[in-house]
Amino acid sequence: MLTTIDLAKYPFVKEAAEYIKSLGLKIDELTSAEFTEIVNRAEERIKEALINTKISKDWLRNDIEILSFPTAILLLNKIKDEKIKRRYALSEAKRAYEFLINEENEKILYIAKETFNWKIDFANITINNKFFIFKIHFLNYLRNAVKIKDAKWKLTNRILREGYVYITKEEAVRLLEEEIQRKILAKIEDSKIEIKNFEEQIKRIIGYSNKLSFASSTDLPKTIVFSAFPPCIKKIYESIKSGGHASHIERFTLTAFLLNIGLKPEEVTQIFREVSDFDEEKTRYQIEHIAGARGSGIKYAPPKCSTLKTYGLCINQDELCNKIMHPLTYYKKALKLWRKKVDRRLH
């Protein structure tokens, strides 16, 4: 059913693993000059994912493209930064989506069944003037639709008959994208193969992550003005200062925000002293890690507004919130407005 070209497009399918196994390639052979192209392409895949959030759909040779995928998995397994792994998995899944959306329905069905064990079949039925190509078991549907933040994906808004949800081709491919992303992340985490002599590649990969497309804080003013904080950050800050509970994502968001607007790790540590479960040593370590003083050396930025919305942290939106996509951008714009007000009072 799948050709070698298909394996290059979808290197996560079981046939790709069988193809690689048939070659008899040993991991320690990857360090030899003969396999330089494979390692280079693996690194390139990761680099494209980190910098562009998109992996090229073009390749020169099928075997190199197929072998570069598990090689990239091996490299990522040796990196502790979860952000890098998630970014890669997402980019590979998006690449697969772009291929799948143009495939014949039979091939989509085959991959869904054979690689992911979906209970899915052709429906080819029109309901309420909408044509549905596939029907998928509700458990397979829910497993992937739950990650998609759009009301139309809620099971209550779907056509469900005898345990099966009716979906279009585009919806089937979108659900597969979620499944592919999860499968790749699992491959990275579950890899038990030891690799050596790839220190330079791993170092460069970590370096690429510094180019992630987060809002830049290099041009932020050094003056810290609480009134210029975004509503979401204010809420987390006030909750923590009053000794309230804060989730992991809330603590990370506030810490990354404060570090990026100029506070030092020790100053941020003092803010968390009011939290009931405060552990100074643990808190200091985590803050220094986010600041880039420990671990990978990467200084983290707070999540984008879209991510904060996903976690339910985007609250009390004001007029400025509708014009920005990142808390740091909000702070910069709000601070400019605040300074204009101060200047008018002085003059």
N, C-alpha and C positions, 0 to 999 in steps of 0.2 A: 504493500500500500504506500509506504513512504520511500522516496528516492534519496540518494545521497545529498542532493540539493536540499531536500526537506530536512535532513538531519543537520545541515548547516544553518538552516533557518530556525529550527526548533531543537537545539542541542540538549534540551532537558528531557526529551522523550526517551522511553526505554530502549528503542531501537538504536539511538545514538550511543548509549552505554554498551549495548551489545556489539556495535561496530567497533568501538574503541577496544573492547576486550578482545575482539578477533585479531587486532593488530599486534597484540602481545607486547605492547609498549610498557616499560617499567618506569616508575616515577623518577628514579635516580638518573635515568637517561636524559631527562629534560635539561640537565645542566650541560650537556655536550653541545658543541657547535652545530651539530646536525639539526637540533631542534630549536635553534635560536628564533626562527620565525614564529614558532608556536608560542613561546614565552613572550615575545614582543607583542604578538597580537592579543594575548591574554592581558598584558599590562595596558595595551591600548583600549581594550574593552572597558576596563575599570576606569581609566582616565577619562574616556568619553562620557561614561556614566556620571562621574563626579563633577566634571566641569560643565557638560552640556545637558545632563539628565537625558541623554539620548545616545544610543549605540548605533553606529553606522550599519546600514543594511547591505552595504557593498563588501565584497570580499574577493580575493584573488584565487584561492584554492580551497576546495571543499574540505580536504583533510585538515588543513591548518585551522579553518574556521571551526570545525567540529572539535578538534583537540584543544583549541584555545579556551573553550568554555570550562571544562573540568580543571584546566590549569589555573584559570582565574579563580575558581572556587577554592583551590588549594592555597593560593596566595592570600585570599581574603580570610581564610580560616585562621591565619597567623596574625591577623590584625584585630586588636581588641575593640576598636571603635565601632560601635553598633550602627552609628549614623552612616558610615561608609558602606557597610554591608546592606543596609536597607536601601540606600540610594542605588546601589548596583542592582539589587533584585528588582527594584521598581523599573529601572531603565531596561533591563532585559525583558521584563514583562511587557513594557510598552512597545518594544521592538517586535516582540512576538505578535502583539495585537495588530500592528501595522501589516504584518504578513498574513495573519489569519483572516482579516477582514476581506481580503481579496481571494481567499481560497474557495474551492468548491465545497458545498455543504457536506458532502460525504467525508472529506478530509477532516473537517472540523469535528464531525461526529466521531470519527475514528480516534482522533487524539483525545477527545473528552472521555471516551470509553476506555481505551487501551492504556493511556498514560495516567489518567486520574480516576479511573474506575467509576465514572459517573453513571447513574441510571438515567440515560437520556435516549431519546429516539425521535424519529421524524413525526411531526404532527400534521404539517401541510393542511392547515385549517384556517378558515376565516371566521373570526368571532367579533361581533360589534364593529364590522367594517375594517378590522385589522387582521392582516395575514400573519400567522405564526408558523414558522418552519419547524421549530423543535418543541418538545415537551420534556421537562427535566424534573426528577424527583425533588420534592420540596426540601428534603434534607440537604441535598447537593446545592440547591438554590440558596437556602438560608446561609449555609456555610460561607458563601462568597458574597451574597447580596448585603449581608449585615455590615460589610465594610464600606459600602457605597452610600454616601450621604445625600440621598435624593428620595423624596417621598414616593416617587413612582416605583421604587424598588421594595417598598414595604409589602409584606405578604398580603396584608389586608387590601392592598390596591391591585393585586394580581388576579388573574383567572386561574383558579385551582380546581382541578377535577380528578377525583380518584387518586389523590396523592401526588399529582403532577402539575407543575406550573408551566404555562404556555409562554414561550419566548420567541423573539425574532432572532435573526442571524446576528445582528449587531449586539443584542443583549447576550447571546450565547458567548460571543467573543469577549465581551466585557467581563463576563463572569469567569471566563478562562484566564483572563489577565490577572484577576485576583488569585486564582488557583496557582498560576505559574509563579507569581511573586512569592507566595507562601512556600512553594516547593523549592525554589532556589535558596531562600533563606534557610530552610531546613537542611539543604545540601551543604551549605556553608558551615552551619553549626555542627552537623553530624559527621563531617569529614574527620576520619581518624588517621589519615595517611600523613606521615612525617616527611617534610621536605627540608632540604638543606641548601645552602649556597644561594639563597635568593634574597639576601639581606638588602642588597641595593634596590631591587625591584620593590620590596616592601617599604623601604624608606621613601622612594619616589612616590609611591601610592599615597602614603600618609601626607606627603607634600602636596599632592594634587588636591587633597581634601581641604587645604587652606584656601582653595580657589572656589569653594562652594558659593553658590549665588545667594548669600545672605545680605541683608542690608549692611552697608558699611558703617562703622562707627568711628572711622579715622577722622572725620570732619566734625564730630560732635564737640560742642563747647564743653569746657571743663566745669562750668558752674552747674551745680546740682540743684534743680528747682522742682520741688515736689508737685507744685500746681501744674506743671507741664507733663506729668506722668499720664499715660493713657489710662482710661477708666479701669481696664482689666488689671493693670499693674497696681494701681492705687488700691483696688479691692484686696489683692493678695497681700500687699505691703501692710495695709491696716489690719488685716486678719492676723498676720504673723506678729505684728507689734503688740496686739492685744492678747497674745497667747493662744489664739485660735488654732484649729487644726488646718494643715495644708498638705495637699497630696504631693506626690513626687514631682509631677509635671508642674505644679504651681511653684514648688520650691526651685526647680530648675529654671523656670521662666523668670522668676524674680531675680535669682542669682545672676543669670546670664545678662539680664537687662541692666542691673546695677553695675556689674563689672564693665559693661560696654559703654556706660555713660560716665565712667571715670572713678568709681569707688574701688578701693583696694580690697583684696581678699579679707584682710583683718577687719576692715570696716563692715563688710557684709556679714562676717561671722558674728559681730556684735549685735546685728539686727535679729539674728535667729536665737539669741539668748532667751528671748521671751517665750519661745515654743516649749510646751510641756515636756517633750521627749528630747530636749536639747542634749547633745553629746558633743562637747567641744572638739575632741580629737577627730571624730568622724565627720563633723560638720566642716571643720577646717580642711580636711583632706578632700572632701567633695567639692568645696568651693575652689580650692587650688587646682583641682582637676579641670573644672569648668573654665578657670582662668588660663589654662594652658601651662601652668607651672608644674604639673605632674602628668604622668602617663604619656599620651601621644604628642603632647606639646601643642595641641590645637586649642585655640581660644574659641569657645562656643558663643554663638549669638542666640538670642531668645527665639522661640518659634515664630513663624509667620502668623498673621491674623487668621488665615484659613485653617491652620493647624489648631490655634486656640479655640476657634469655633467648633472644631471637631470634638475637642475635649470639654466643651460647654463652659469655657472660661471667658468668652467674649460677652461682656455684660455692660449695661449702662452706656450703650453706644451714643456718641454725640455727633455733631455735624462733621467734625474733622475725621472721625473714624471712617466715614463713607468715602473719604478721598485718599486713604492710604492702605497699604497692605502689610505693614510691619510696625511693631511697637516702637522701634528706634526711629523710623521715619516720622511717626506721630510725635515723638519727643522733640525731634529737631524742629518740626514745623510749629509745634505749640510753644517751644522756647523762643522762637523768633517773634511770635505774636506777643508773648509775655514781655520781651525786651522792648518792643515798640511801645507798649503801654507804659513801661517804666520811663522810657525816654520822653514820652509826652508829659508825664508828671514832672520830670526834672526841668522841662523847658516850658 
